């Protein structure tokens, strides 16, 4: 067996590599530093761009923060007052004390979803429920109205007041929850099945 060490050849460099450093004059160095400084000052990263000021295709300039505040942000305020819950209690013939608790009977979120929010167009409902998904059994991260535009929020308030007026009329005529749901769905063309509420 041959020894591997004897077969290896040594390779010697023929010429040593010379170090080449380009010397520049101090004036040139100053000029390069000045150009770098100028480039930094005009770079997009350094520029302060006002993202709130937007120019539309029509040439009109709008402030984005003001536009969103006027059209989209709704203040966090109560939409469903005690009277709303007490009317539901009267229709169900149950004590008002059950509606004073924070966690309401299961029929309440069903009424809100299938009778009040259901009056919005399907696209609005899909957007609303996709953005504000359930975190538990009929509980969400936010209130649904927080995802509505200001105009839709005003519409929601109208839906709630109409719900209350219709509930009062049914109570005056001696009706109950079943009668109320039937009348309400007919009046506003809502495809709600009575069986959903009977199981609650």
C-alpha positions in Angstrom: 0.0 0.0 0.0 1.4 3.4 -1.0 1.7 6.2 1.4 -0.7 9.1 0.4 1.6 11.7 1.9 4.4 11.0 -0.6 2.1 11.5 -3.6 1.0 15.0 -2.7 2.6 17.9 -4.5 3.4 21.2 -3.0 2.1 24.1 -4.9 4.1 27.3 -4.4 2.8 30.7 -5.4 4.8 32.1 -8.3 4.1 35.7 -7.6 2.9 37.3 -4.4 -0.2 39.3 -4.8 0.5 43.0 -4.5 -1.7 45.2 -2.4 -3.1 48.0 -4.4 -4.6 51.0 -2.5 -5.9 53.8 -4.6 -4.9 57.1 -3.0 -7.4 59.9 -3.4 -7.0 63.6 -2.7 -8.7 65.1 0.4 -10.8 67.3 -1.9 -12.2 64.2 -3.6 -13.0 62.5 -0.3 -14.8 65.6 0.9 -16.8 65.7 -2.3 -17.8 62.0 -2.0 -18.9 62.5 1.6 -20.9 65.6 0.6 -22.7 63.6 -2.2 -23.5 60.8 0.2 -24.9 63.3 2.7 -27.0 64.9 0.0 -28.3 61.4 -1.1 -29.4 60.6 2.4 -31.2 63.9 2.8 -33.3 63.4 -0.4 -33.9 59.6 -0.1 -37.5 58.5 0.3 -36.6 56.9 3.7 -35.7 60.3 5.1 -38.6 62.2 3.5 -41.6 62.9 5.7 -44.6 62.1 3.6 -48.0 63.2 4.9 -50.0 60.0 4.4 -53.1 61.7 5.7 -53.2 64.2 2.8 -54.4 62.3 -0.3 -55.1 63.7 -3.7 -58.1 62.2 -5.5 -58.3 61.6 -9.3 -60.5 64.7 -9.5 -57.6 66.8 -8.1 -59.4 67.4 -4.7 -57.2 66.9 -1.6 -58.7 65.2 1.4 -57.4 64.5 4.9 -57.7 60.7 5.3 -58.1 60.8 9.1 -61.0 63.3 8.9 -62.6 61.3 6.1 -62.5 58.0 8.1 -63.7 59.8 11.2 -66.7 61.3 9.4 -67.7 58.2 7.5 -66.5 55.0 9.2 -65.6 55.4 12.9 -68.6 55.0 15.2 -68.4 55.9 18.8 -68.6 53.1 21.4 -72.0 53.7 22.9 -75.0 51.7 23.9 -77.3 50.6 21.1 -79.5 48.3 23.0 -81.1 49.9 26.1 -83.1 48.3 28.9 -86.4 49.0 27.2 -85.3 46.7 24.3 -84.5 43.9 26.7 -87.6 44.4 28.8 -89.8 44.2 25.7 -88.2 40.9 24.8 -88.9 39.7 28.4 -92.6 40.8 28.1 -92.9 38.9 24.8 -91.5 35.8 26.4 -93.5 36.3 29.6 -90.4 36.2 31.8 -89.3 38.4 34.7 -87.4 41.6 33.9 -84.7 40.6 36.4 -83.3 38.0 33.9 -82.7 40.8 31.4 -80.8 42.9 34.0 -77.9 40.4 34.0 -75.0 41.0 31.6 -75.4 37.5 30.1 -78.8 37.5 28.5 -81.0 34.5 27.6 -79.8 32.8 24.4 -82.8 34.1 22.5 -81.5 37.7 22.7 -78.4 37.2 20.4 -80.6 35.2 18.1 -83.2 38.0 17.8 -80.4 40.5 17.2 -78.8 38.4 14.5 -81.8 37.1 12.7 -84.2 40.0 13.1 -82.1 43.2 13.4 -78.8 42.6 11.7 -80.5 40.4 9.1 -82.1 43.6 7.6 -78.7 44.7 6.3 -77.8 43.4 2.8 -76.1 40.1 2.6 -72.7 41.6 1.7 -72.8 43.8 4.8 -73.6 40.8 7.0 -70.8 38.7 5.4 -68.3 41.4 5.9 -69.5 42.0 9.5 -69.3 38.4 10.6 -66.1 37.7 8.8 -64.3 40.6 10.6 -65.9 40.0 14.0 -65.9 36.2 14.4 -67.2 34.3 17.3 -64.7 33.8 20.2 -67.0 31.5 22.1 -70.7 30.5 22.3 -72.4 33.6 20.8 -69.7 35.9 22.1 -67.4 38.0 19.9 -64.3 40.2 20.4 -66.2 43.4 19.7 -69.7 44.6 19.4 -71.0 44.2 15.8 -71.9 47.8 15.4 -68.2 48.8 15.8 -67.5 47.4 12.3 -70.2 49.4 10.7 -69.8 52.7 8.9 -71.5 55.8 10.3 -74.4 55.6 7.9 -74.9 51.9 8.6 -74.8 52.6 12.3 -77.6 55.1 11.9 -79.5 52.5 10.0 -79.0 50.0 12.8 -80.4 52.4 15.3 -83.5 52.8 13.1 -83.9 49.0 12.9 -83.7 48.8 16.7 -86.4 51.5 17.2 -88.6 49.8 14.6 -88.1 46.5 16.5 -89.2 48.2 19.7 -92.3 49.8 18.1 -93.4 46.5 16.5 -92.9 44.7 19.8 -95.1 47.2 21.6 -97.8 46.8 19.0 -97.8 43.1 19.4 -97.9 43.3 23.2 -100.9 45.7 23.0 -102.8 43.2 20.9 -102.1 40.5 23.4 -99.5 38.6 21.3 -96.4 36.7 22.3 -92.9 36.2 20.9 -94.1 33.7 18.3 -96.7 36.2 16.9 -94.1 39.0 17.0 -91.5 37.0 15.0 -94.1 36.0 12.4 -95.4 39.6 12.0 -91.9 41.1 12.0 -90.5 38.7 9.4 -93.5 39.3 7.1 -93.3 43.0 7.5 -89.6 43.2 6.6 -89.4 40.1 4.3 -87.0 38.2 6.5 -86.6 34.4 5.8 -86.5 33.3 9.4 -87.7 29.9 10.5 -89.8 29.9 13.7 -88.2 26.5 14.7 -84.9 28.3 15.4 -86.5 30.2 18.2 -88.6 27.4 19.5 -85.5 25.4 20.4 -84.2 28.1 22.8 
